[in-house]
């Protein structure tokens, strides 16, 4: 199986243009949004470390 990547963006304007400017990302707001959309899911900084 290949890796799967998803990008969810809530923007006002052209997402491509906004992202090409490399804005500072609000990780806390992102974590709150994902937690609200997927209650109980493990993601981001909370993901357990892979076994060695």
PDB file of N, H, CA, C and O in Angstrom:
ATOM      1  N   UNK A   1       0.822  -1.169   0.000  1.00  0.00           N
ATOM      2  CA  UNK A   1       0.000   0.000   0.000  1.00  0.00           C
ATOM      3  C   UNK A   1       0.874   1.244   0.000  1.00  0.00           C
ATOM      4  O   UNK A   1       1.913   1.293   0.659  1.00  0.00           O
ATOM      5  N   UNK A   2       0.439   2.234  -0.742  1.00  0.00           N
ATOM      6  H   UNK A   2      -0.405   2.194  -1.278  1.00  0.00           H
ATOM      7  CA  UNK A   2       1.161   3.501  -0.775  1.00  0.00           C
ATOM      8  C   UNK A   2       0.695   4.426   0.334  1.00  0.00           C
ATOM      9  O   UNK A   2      -0.329   4.197   0.977  1.00  0.00           O
ATOM     10  N   UNK A   3       1.462   5.461   0.537  1.00  0.00           N
ATOM     11  H   UNK A   3       2.295   5.647   0.015  1.00  0.00           H
ATOM     12  CA  UNK A   3       1.098   6.464   1.538  1.00  0.00           C
ATOM     13  C   UNK A   3      -0.090   7.280   1.032  1.00  0.00           C
ATOM     14  O   UNK A   3      -0.239   7.510  -0.168  1.00  0.00           O
ATOM     15  N   UNK A   4      -0.909   7.700   1.948  1.00  0.00           N
ATOM     16  H   UNK A   4      -0.789   7.513   2.923  1.00  0.00           H
ATOM     17  CA  UNK A   4      -2.062   8.519   1.590  1.00  0.00           C
ATOM     18  C   UNK A   4      -1.933   9.851   2.303  1.00  0.00           C
ATOM     19  O   UNK A   4      -1.637   9.899   3.497  1.00  0.00           O
ATOM     20  N   UNK A   5      -2.153  10.917   1.579  1.00  0.00           N
ATOM     21  H   UNK A   5      -2.394  10.878   0.609  1.00  0.00           H
ATOM     22  CA  UNK A   5      -2.035  12.254   2.138  1.00  0.00           C
ATOM     23  C   UNK A   5      -3.311  13.018   1.869  1.00  0.00           C
ATOM     24  O   UNK A   5      -3.925  12.871   0.813  1.00  0.00           O
ATOM     25  N   UNK A   6      -3.704  13.828   2.820  1.00  0.00           N
ATOM     26  H   UNK A   6      -3.205  13.948   3.679  1.00  0.00           H
ATOM     27  CA  UNK A   6      -4.910  14.624   2.675  1.00  0.00           C
ATOM     28  C   UNK A   6      -4.608  16.037   3.144  1.00  0.00           C
ATOM     29  O   UNK A   6      -3.874  16.239   4.111  1.00  0.00           O
ATOM     30  N   UNK A   7      -5.174  16.998   2.459  1.00  0.00           N
ATOM     31  H   UNK A   7      -5.771  16.834   1.673  1.00  0.00           H
ATOM     32  CA  UNK A   7      -5.036  18.391   2.870  1.00  0.00           C
ATOM     33  C   UNK A   7      -6.420  18.982   2.986  1.00  0.00           C
ATOM     34  O   UNK A   7      -7.196  18.974   2.030  1.00  0.00           O
ATOM     35  N   UNK A   8      -6.722  19.492   4.159  1.00  0.00           N
ATOM     36  H   UNK A   8      -6.092  19.498   4.935  1.00  0.00           H
ATOM     37  CA  UNK A   8      -7.990  20.157   4.404  1.00  0.00           C
ATOM     38  C   UNK A   8      -7.657  21.604   4.712  1.00  0.00           C
ATOM     39  O   UNK A   8      -6.894  21.887   5.636  1.00  0.00           O
ATOM     40  N   UNK A   9      -8.221  22.514   3.947  1.00  0.00           N
ATOM     41  H   UNK A   9      -8.840  22.284   3.196  1.00  0.00           H
ATOM     42  CA  UNK A   9      -7.923  23.933   4.157  1.00  0.00           C
ATOM     43  C   UNK A   9      -9.214  24.728   4.226  1.00  0.00           C
ATOM     44  O   UNK A   9     -10.106  24.569   3.393  1.00  0.00           O
ATOM     45  N   UNK A  10      -9.298  25.579   5.226  1.00  0.00           N
ATOM     46  H   UNK A  10      -8.574  25.708   5.903  1.00  0.00           H
ATOM     47  CA  UNK A  10     -10.409  26.510   5.333  1.00  0.00           C
ATOM     48  C   UNK A  10      -9.801  27.885   5.126  1.00  0.00           C
ATOM     49  O   UNK A  10      -9.118  28.411   6.005  1.00  0.00           O
ATOM     50  N   UNK A  11     -10.053  28.464   3.960  1.00  0.00           N
ATOM     51  H   UNK A  11     -10.607  28.037   3.246  1.00  0.00           H
ATOM     52  CA  UNK A  11      -9.408  29.723   3.608  1.00  0.00           C
ATOM     53  C   UNK A  11     -10.419  30.723   3.070  1.00  0.00           C
ATOM     54  O   UNK A  11     -11.511  30.363   2.629  1.00  0.00           O
ATOM     55  N   UNK A  12     -10.025  31.971   3.119  1.00  0.00           N
ATOM     56  H   UNK A  12      -9.138  32.262   3.476  1.00  0.00           H
ATOM     57  CA  UNK A  12     -10.788  33.023   2.470  1.00  0.00           C
ATOM     58  C   UNK A  12      -9.924  33.498   1.318  1.00  0.00           C
ATOM     59  O   UNK A  12      -8.986  34.269   1.523  1.00  0.00           O
ATOM     60  N   UNK A  13     -10.229  33.050   0.110  1.00  0.00           N
ATOM     61  H   UNK A  13     -10.991  32.424  -0.056  1.00  0.00           H
ATOM     62  CA  UNK A  13      -9.428  33.416  -1.053  1.00  0.00           C
ATOM     63  C   UNK A  13      -8.938  32.188  -1.785  1.00  0.00           C
ATOM     64  O   UNK A  13      -9.502  31.102  -1.648  1.00  0.00           O
ATOM     65  N   UNK A  14      -7.894  32.364  -2.558  1.00  0.00           N
ATOM     66  H   UNK A  14      -7.436  33.246  -2.669  1.00  0.00           H
ATOM     67  CA  UNK A  14      -7.310  31.309  -3.391  1.00  0.00           C
ATOM     68  C   UNK A  14      -6.312  30.499  -2.557  1.00  0.00           C
ATOM     69  O   UNK A  14      -5.244  31.002  -2.207  1.00  0.00           O
ATOM     70  N   UNK A  15      -6.654  29.264  -2.244  1.00  0.00           N
ATOM     71  H   UNK A  15      -7.522  28.856  -2.528  1.00  0.00           H
ATOM     72  CA  UNK A  15      -5.802  28.426  -1.385  1.00  0.00           C
ATOM     73  C   UNK A  15      -4.396  28.283  -1.958  1.00  0.00           C
ATOM     74  O   UNK A  15      -3.427  28.341  -1.202  1.00  0.00           O
ATOM     75  N   UNK A  16      -4.258  28.100  -3.248  1.00  0.00           N
ATOM     76  H   UNK A  16      -5.046  28.053  -3.862  1.00  0.00           H
ATOM     77  CA  UNK A  16      -2.931  27.935  -3.865  1.00  0.00           C
ATOM     78  C   UNK A  16      -2.077  29.178  -3.627  1.00  0.00           C
ATOM     79  O   UNK A  16      -0.906  29.072  -3.261  1.00  0.00           O
ATOM     80  N   UNK A  17      -2.660  30.348  -3.834  1.00  0.00           N
ATOM     81  H   UNK A  17      -3.611  30.435  -4.131  1.00  0.00           H
ATOM     82  CA  UNK A  17      -1.928  31.592  -3.648  1.00  0.00           C
ATOM     83  C   UNK A  17      -1.553  31.785  -2.169  1.00  0.00           C
ATOM     84  O   UNK A  17      -0.429  32.181  -1.862  1.00  0.00           O
ATOM     85  N   UNK A  18      -2.472  31.513  -1.278  1.00  0.00           N
ATOM     86  H   UNK A  18      -3.386  31.191  -1.527  1.00  0.00           H
ATOM     87  CA  UNK A  18      -2.214  31.678   0.148  1.00  0.00           C
ATOM     88  C   UNK A  18      -1.099  30.732   0.606  1.00  0.00           C
ATOM     89  O   UNK A  18      -0.183  31.150   1.314  1.00  0.00           O
ATOM     90  N   UNK A  19      -1.174  29.466   0.204  1.00  0.00           N
ATOM     91  H   UNK A  19      -1.918  29.127  -0.372  1.00  0.00           H
ATOM     92  CA  UNK A  19      -0.168  28.495   0.634  1.00  0.00           C
ATOM     93  C   UNK A  19       1.199  28.752   0.002  1.00  0.00           C
ATOM     94  O   UNK A  19       2.225  28.454   0.614  1.00  0.00           O
ATOM     95  N   UNK A  20       1.227  29.297  -1.205  1.00  0.00           N
ATOM     96  H   UNK A  20       0.394  29.539  -1.703  1.00  0.00           H
ATOM     97  CA  UNK A  20       2.515  29.585  -1.850  1.00  0.00           C
ATOM     98  C   UNK A  20       3.264  30.698  -1.125  1.00  0.00           C
ATOM     99  O   UNK A  20       4.480  30.820  -1.271  1.00  0.00           O
ATOM    100  N   UNK A  21       2.549  31.515  -0.342  1.00  0.00           N
ATOM    101  H   UNK A  21       1.561  31.416  -0.224  1.00  0.00           H
ATOM    102  CA  UNK A  21       3.185  32.572   0.448  1.00  0.00           C
ATOM    103  C   UNK A  21       3.777  32.022   1.745  1.00  0.00           C
ATOM    104  O   UNK A  21       4.397  32.768   2.503  1.00  0.00           O
ATOM    105  N   UNK A  22       3.595  30.727   2.009  1.00  0.00           N
ATOM    106  H   UNK A  22       3.091  30.121   1.393  1.00  0.00           H
ATOM    107  CA  UNK A  22       4.111  30.046   3.198  1.00  0.00           C
ATOM    108  C   UNK A  22       3.713  30.749   4.495  1.00  0.00           C
ATOM    109  O   UNK A  22       4.572  31.205   5.251  1.00  0.00           O
ATOM    110  N   UNK A  23       2.409  30.834   4.747  1.00  0.00           N
ATOM    111  H   UNK A  23       1.711  30.464   4.133  1.00  0.00           H
ATOM    112  CA  UNK A  23       1.945  31.499   5.971  1.00  0.00           C
ATOM    113  C   UNK A  23       2.288  30.671   7.213  1.00  0.00           C
ATOM    114  O   UNK A  23       2.501  29.461   7.126  1.00  0.00           O
ATOM    115  N   UNK A  24       2.337  31.333   8.351  1.00  0.00           N
ATOM    116  H   UNK A  24       2.163  32.315   8.421  1.00  0.00           H
ATOM    117  CA  UNK A  24       2.535  30.617   9.617  1.00  0.00           C
ATOM    118  C   UNK A  24       1.280  29.785   9.865  1.00  0.00           C
ATOM    119  O   UNK A  24       0.162  30.289   9.763  1.00  0.00           O
ATOM    120  N   UNK A  25       1.472  28.511  10.191  1.00  0.00           N
ATOM    121  H   UNK A  25       2.380  28.101  10.274  1.00  0.00           H
ATOM    122  CA  UNK A  25       0.342  27.627  10.431  1.00  0.00           C
ATOM    123  C   UNK A  25      -0.038  27.644  11.903  1.00  0.00           C
ATOM    124  O   UNK A  25       0.834  27.698  12.771  1.00  0.00           O
ATOM    125  N   UNK A  26      -1.315  27.599  12.183  1.00  0.00           N
ATOM    126  H   UNK A  26      -2.023  27.555  11.478  1.00  0.00           H
ATOM    127  CA  UNK A  26      -1.810  27.594  13.552  1.00  0.00           C
ATOM    128  C   UNK A  26      -2.096  26.147  13.943  1.00  0.00           C
ATOM    129  O   UNK A  26      -3.198  25.640  13.728  1.00  0.00           O
ATOM    130  N   UNK A  27      -1.092  25.490  14.518  1.00  0.00           N
ATOM    131  H   UNK A  27      -0.197  25.901  14.693  1.00  0.00           H
ATOM    132  CA  UNK A  27      -1.209  24.064  14.832  1.00  0.00           C
ATOM    133  C   UNK A  27      -2.265  23.796  15.897  1.00  0.00           C
ATOM    134  O   UNK A  27      -2.947  22.772  15.844  1.00  0.00           O
ATOM    135  N   UNK A  28      -2.410  24.691  16.853  1.00  0.00           N
ATOM    136  H   UNK A  28      -1.856  25.523  16.896  1.00  0.00           H
ATOM    137  CA  UNK A  28      -3.416  24.478  17.901  1.00  0.00           C
ATOM    138  C   UNK A  28      -4.824  24.544  17.320  1.00  0.00           C
ATOM    139  O   UNK A  28      -5.673  23.721  17.659  1.00  0.00           O
ATOM    140  N   UNK A  29      -5.076  25.517  16.448  1.00  0.00           N
ATOM    141  H   UNK A  29      -4.386  26.186  16.172  1.00  0.00           H
ATOM    142  CA  UNK A  29      -6.393  25.624  15.814  1.00  0.00           C
ATOM    143  C   UNK A  29      -6.653  24.406  14.931  1.00  0.00           C
ATOM    144  O   UNK A  29      -7.778  23.910  14.864  1.00  0.00           O
ATOM    145  N   UNK A  30      -5.618  23.930  14.259  1.00  0.00           N
ATOM    146  H   UNK A  30      -4.704  24.333  14.313  1.00  0.00           H
ATOM    147  CA  UNK A  30      -5.757  22.749  13.413  1.00  0.00           C
ATOM    148  C   UNK A  30      -6.114  21.528  14.249  1.00  0.00           C
ATOM    149  O   UNK A  30      -6.997  20.753  13.879  1.00  0.00           O
ATOM    150  N   UNK A  31      -5.424  21.356  15.381  1.00  0.00           N
ATOM    151  H   UNK A  31      -4.708  21.985  15.681  1.00  0.00           H
ATOM    152  CA  UNK A  31      -5.705  20.217  16.262  1.00  0.00           C
ATOM    153  C   UNK A  31      -7.138  20.277  16.778  1.00  0.00           C
ATOM    154  O   UNK A  31      -7.812  19.250  16.856  1.00  0.00           O
ATOM    155  N   UNK A  32      -7.611  21.475  17.130  1.00  0.00           N
ATOM    156  H   UNK A  32      -7.063  22.310  17.066  1.00  0.00           H
ATOM    157  CA  UNK A  32      -8.994  21.609  17.613  1.00  0.00           C
ATOM    158  C   UNK A  32      -9.992  21.256  16.506  1.00  0.00           C
ATOM    159  O   UNK A  32     -10.993  20.589  16.768  1.00  0.00           O
ATOM    160  N   UNK A  33      -9.727  21.697  15.278  1.00  0.00           N
ATOM    161  H   UNK A  33      -8.914  22.240  15.066  1.00  0.00           H
ATOM    162  CA  UNK A  33     -10.614  21.394  14.154  1.00  0.00           C
ATOM    163  C   UNK A  33     -10.673  19.890  13.899  1.00  0.00           C
ATOM    164  O   UNK A  33     -11.756  19.328  13.744  1.00  0.00           O
ATOM    165  N   UNK A  34      -9.514  19.242  13.855  1.00  0.00           N
ATOM    166  H   UNK A  34      -8.634  19.699  13.981  1.00  0.00           H
ATOM    167  CA  UNK A  34      -9.479  17.797  13.595  1.00  0.00           C
ATOM    168  C   UNK A  34     -10.160  17.037  14.727  1.00  0.00           C
ATOM    169  O   UNK A  34     -10.885  16.074  14.477  1.00  0.00           O
ATOM    170  N   UNK A  35      -9.934  17.459  15.967  1.00  0.00           N
ATOM    171  H   UNK A  35      -9.346  18.241  16.170  1.00  0.00           H
ATOM    172  CA  UNK A  35     -10.576  16.796  17.109  1.00  0.00           C
ATOM    173  C   UNK A  35     -12.092  16.942  17.042  1.00  0.00           C
ATOM    174  O   UNK A  35     -12.825  16.025  17.414  1.00  0.00           O
ATOM    175  N   UNK A  36     -12.560  18.088  16.571  1.00  0.00           N
ATOM    176  H   UNK A  36     -11.965  18.833  16.269  1.00  0.00           H
ATOM    177  CA  UNK A  36     -14.006  18.299  16.449  1.00  0.00           C
ATOM    178  C   UNK A  36     -14.590  17.450  15.324  1.00  0.00           C
ATOM    179  O   UNK A  36     -15.697  16.926  15.445  1.00  0.00           O
ATOM    180  N   UNK A  37     -13.838  17.316  14.228  1.00  0.00           N
ATOM    181  H   UNK A  37     -12.938  17.741  14.130  1.00  0.00           H
ATOM    182  CA  UNK A  37     -14.327  16.543  13.081  1.00  0.00           C
ATOM    183  C   UNK A  37     -14.222  15.034  13.293  1.00  0.00           C
ATOM    184  O   UNK A  37     -15.058  14.275  12.804  1.00  0.00           O
ATOM    185  N   UNK A  38     -13.191  14.600  14.026  1.00  0.00           N
ATOM    186  H   UNK A  38     -12.511  15.216  14.423  1.00  0.00           H
ATOM    187  CA  UNK A  38     -12.930  13.174  14.218  1.00  0.00           C
ATOM    188  C   UNK A  38     -12.701  12.878  15.699  1.00  0.00           C
ATOM    189  O   UNK A  38     -11.572  12.595  16.101  1.00  0.00           O
ATOM    190  N   UNK A  39     -13.760  12.939  16.520  1.00  0.00           N
ATOM    191  H   UNK A  39     -14.677  13.169  16.194  1.00  0.00           H
ATOM    192  CA  UNK A  39     -13.597  12.708  17.960  1.00  0.00           C
ATOM    193  C   UNK A  39     -12.959  11.342  18.254  1.00  0.00           C
ATOM    194  O   UNK A  39     -13.357  10.321  17.694  1.00  0.00           O
ATOM    195  N   UNK A  40     -11.984  11.350  19.123  1.00  0.00           N
ATOM    196  H   UNK A  40     -11.660  12.180  19.578  1.00  0.00           H
ATOM    197  CA  UNK A  40     -11.336  10.102  19.519  1.00  0.00           C
ATOM    198  C   UNK A  40     -10.233   9.627  18.595  1.00  0.00           C
ATOM    199  O   UNK A  40      -9.535   8.667  18.919  1.00  0.00           O
ATOM    200  N   UNK A  41     -10.056  10.275  17.450  1.00  0.00           N
ATOM    201  H   UNK A  41     -10.623  11.055  17.186  1.00  0.00           H
ATOM    202  CA  UNK A  41      -9.016   9.856  16.502  1.00  0.00           C
ATOM    203  C   UNK A  41      -7.643  10.281  17.012  1.00  0.00           C
ATOM    204  O   UNK A  41      -7.511  11.290  17.705  1.00  0.00           O
ATOM    205  N   UNK A  42      -6.627   9.503  16.661  1.00  0.00           N
ATOM    206  H   UNK A  42      -6.734   8.683  16.098  1.00  0.00           H
ATOM    207  CA  UNK A  42      -5.246   9.821  17.009  1.00  0.00           C
ATOM    208  C   UNK A  42      -4.605  10.446  15.777  1.00  0.00           C
ATOM    209  O   UNK A  42      -4.665   9.881  14.685  1.00  0.00           O
ATOM    210  N   UNK A  43      -4.000  11.596  15.954  1.00  0.00           N
ATOM    211  H   UNK A  43      -3.951  12.055  16.841  1.00  0.00           H
ATOM    212  CA  UNK A  43      -3.415  12.294  14.808  1.00  0.00           C
ATOM    213  C   UNK A  43      -2.279  13.194  15.260  1.00  0.00           C
ATOM    214  O   UNK A  43      -2.140  13.491  16.447  1.00  0.00           O
ATOM    215  N   UNK A  44      -1.468  13.624  14.300  1.00  0.00           N
ATOM    216  H   UNK A  44      -1.581  13.382  13.337  1.00  0.00           H
ATOM    217  CA  UNK A  44      -0.430  14.622  14.535  1.00  0.00           C
ATOM    218  C   UNK A  44       0.504  14.282  15.667  1.00  0.00           C
ATOM    219  O   UNK A  44       1.052  13.181  15.735  1.00  0.00           O
ATOM    220  N   UNK A  45       0.680  15.232  16.550  1.00  0.00           N
ATOM    221  H   UNK A  45       0.235  16.126  16.496  1.00  0.00           H
ATOM    222  CA  UNK A  45       1.634  15.088  17.651  1.00  0.00           C
ATOM    223  C   UNK A  45       1.245  13.991  18.623  1.00  0.00           C
ATOM    224  O   UNK A  45       2.081  13.528  19.399  1.00  0.00           O
ATOM    225  N   UNK A  46      -0.005  13.570  18.593  1.00  0.00           N
ATOM    226  H   UNK A  46      -0.684  13.946  17.962  1.00  0.00           H
ATOM    227  CA  UNK A  46      -0.458  12.532  19.527  1.00  0.00           C
ATOM    228  C   UNK A  46      -0.236  11.122  19.001  1.00  0.00           C
ATOM    229  O   UNK A  46      -0.440  10.150  19.728  1.00  0.00           O
ATOM    230  N   UNK A  47       0.179  11.002  17.750  1.00  0.00           N
ATOM    231  H   UNK A  47       0.345  11.792  17.160  1.00  0.00           H
ATOM    232  CA  UNK A  47       0.347   9.677  17.146  1.00  0.00           C
ATOM    233  C   UNK A  47       1.470   8.925  17.871  1.00  0.00           C
ATOM    234  O   UNK A  47       2.551   9.477  18.074  1.00  0.00           O
ATOM    235  N   UNK A  48       1.220   7.670  18.261  1.00  0.00           N
ATOM    236  H   UNK A  48       0.342   7.221  18.096  1.00  0.00           H
ATOM    237  CA  UNK A  48       2.261   6.888  18.928  1.00  0.00           C
ATOM    238  C   UNK A  48       3.468   6.700  18.028  1.00  0.00           C
ATOM    239  O   UNK A  48       3.335   6.632  16.806  1.00  0.00           O
ATOM    240  N   UNK A  49       4.631   6.617  18.623  1.00  0.00           N
ATOM    241  H   UNK A  49       4.739   6.672  19.616  1.00  0.00           H
ATOM    242  CA  UNK A  49       5.864   6.405  17.866  1.00  0.00           C
ATOM    243  C   UNK A  49       5.833   5.017  17.220  1.00  0.00           C
ATOM    244  O   UNK A  49       5.292   4.065  17.782  1.00  0.00           O
ATOM    245  N   UNK A  50       6.418   4.928  16.042  1.00  0.00           N
ATOM    246  H   UNK A  50       6.858   5.701  15.586  1.00  0.00           H
ATOM    247  CA  UNK A  50       6.501   3.641  15.331  1.00  0.00           C
ATOM    248  C   UNK A  50       7.497   2.737  16.042  1.00  0.00           C
ATOM    249  O   UNK A  50       8.513   3.214  16.546  1.00  0.00           O
ATOM    250  N   UNK A  51       7.219   1.446  16.088  1.00  0.00           N
ATOM    251  H   UNK A  51       6.394   1.058  15.678  1.00  0.00           H
ATOM    252  CA  UNK A  51       8.177   0.518  16.718  1.00  0.00           C
ATOM    253  C   UNK A  51       9.492   0.470  15.936  1.00  0.00           C
ATOM    254  O   UNK A  51       9.499   0.623  14.715  1.00  0.00           O
ATOM    255  N   UNK A  52      10.594   0.259  16.639  1.00  0.00           N
ATOM    256  H   UNK A  52      10.588   0.135  17.631  1.00  0.00           H
ATOM    257  CA  UNK A  52      11.903   0.211  15.977  1.00  0.00           C
ATOM    258  C   UNK A  52      12.231  -1.165  15.500  1.00  0.00           C
ATOM    259  O   UNK A  52      13.296  -1.381  14.922  1.00  0.00           O
TER     260      UNK A  52
END
